[in-house]
Amino acid sequence: MSIAARRAARRLFSCAGGGGRDLLDELKLRGLISQVSQPERLLHEKLADGQKLHLYCGADPTARSLHLGNIVPLMVMLNFYVRGHDVVALVGGATGRVGDPSGRKTERDVMEERTRIDNIARIKVQLSRFFRNGLEYYSSRRGKHKEVASGKLRVLDNYSWWKDVGMLDFLSRYGRHIRIQSMLARESVSARLDSAEGLGFNEFTYQILQAYDFYHMYREDGVSVQVGGNDQWGNITAGIDLISRADPGAARAPAFGVTTPLLTTASGEKFGKSAGNAVFIDPELNTNFDIFQFFYNTADADVARFLKMFTFLPSEEIDAAVSKHMQSPHLRKGQTLLAREVTDLLHGSGSGENAQALSDIVFGEFADYNSIACERLIEMFSQAKMLHHASTTASLTDLVAELSKTSKSGARRILKQGGVYLGPARTKVTEDTICWAPYLIDNRALLIRIGKQKCFLVKMA
């Protein structure tokens, strides 16, 4: 590489943090990196020299959608990708059949094959969309005249190579490089061996499968960095160990592991499927409105940390925004910024603004409905899955029962208790009615609020 090309690469791969920091250091400061395998200095030297890295991160198809916990390591990947490094997003079509014991006290339930295949297809789409939206989001925050040259993205399924691996061939070729002592010592294994539940052979060998994934992509595609959550450290180092033993070139070009912290609130609450509070990135499961509301309800203590982890806003801008927020925290300016930015990141440019506008309608003091066309209101509520259809001959009791998923007697009780509000004026209605005219927007849409949290737009016909 010429000196001029090397300088250009350094500029391309640099971070926005300044102060002589490289991207790895910047991501540490933003709370996205917990551990880096040794020799870490070589990674810094590669970045300083303008070398392009090739990274990968994997996710097993244990659910139909990725969730916010998955996004933390993907944000590390995205930060490298938008600055010109190549990334592989790997779906564990093969490893998902076995089940990763990391961070689990019990074995996963067996999943039906058709469900797993459906999950694989969905997660591939979600990964592609995440990097596409992420690149668009990064570009929009860079300004019109600053060119963004991203790296290459590939979304792969590890079943594509595991289907051709025979057990006897695998053991004869790689078994000698795998040490039982190391496998037994890894926390994901030792914790389960000491429990009453125990550990099945399938889960015990999971680390070998993930190790081979890393080795395969290192050998075939030049992937040298694996990114994962802290609970993946043992599996990642198993891959580094296999590469160092099985590939003669690893001494000159070692593989690396980078792990990210477990996503928790300042109070220590976890996010994820096992914690029962997962926020999914599939728009079919959680809409842009859902994402906006989730982050809008962030505690003050978490705003700065989440802005650094989940956005591309410069640290100085984040510090200024948080300082301004803390002067009048009741206005929730920090949460509004966070919610708008993350919604744009996950759902595409403009999604945050749309979700904020809908939030103002649903929860705020917005009253000027004449300023928004009825079709626009219908579109906004439809995107948030808060649009329903009803006949003008339907009674309010029927409508409340349907929207509240309760019986007619339950609906009448809600009405009697004063829990139903109709129209832009939010008129409290306590009796059944079929007279909709006083409450309609543009003579065809009914805004109905049930209780404090439920709000719908009903298209009347």
Secondary structure, 3 states (H helix, E strand, C coil): CCHHHHHHHHHHHCCCCCCCCCHHHHHHHCCCCCEECCCHHHHHHHHHCCCCCEEEEEECCCCCCCEHHHHHHHHHHHHHHCCCCEEEEEECCCHHHCCCCCCCCCCCCCCCHHHHHHHHHHHHHHHHHHHHHHHHHHHHHHCCCCCCCCCCEEEEECHHHHCCCCHHHHHHHHHHHCCHHHHHHCHHHHHHHCCCCCCCHHHHCHHHHHHHHHHHHHHHHCCCEEEEEHHHHHHHHHHHHHHHHHCHHHHCCCCEEEEECCCECCCCCECCCCCCCCCECCCCCCCHHHHHHHHHCCCHHHHHHHHHHHCCCCHHHHHHHHHHHHHCHHHCHHHHHHHHHHHHHHHCCCHHHHHHHHHHHHHCCCCCHHHCCHHHHHHHHHHCCCEEEECCCCCHHHHHHHHHCCCHHHHHHHHHCCCEEECCCCEECCCCCCCCHHHEECCCEEEEEECCCEEEEEEEC
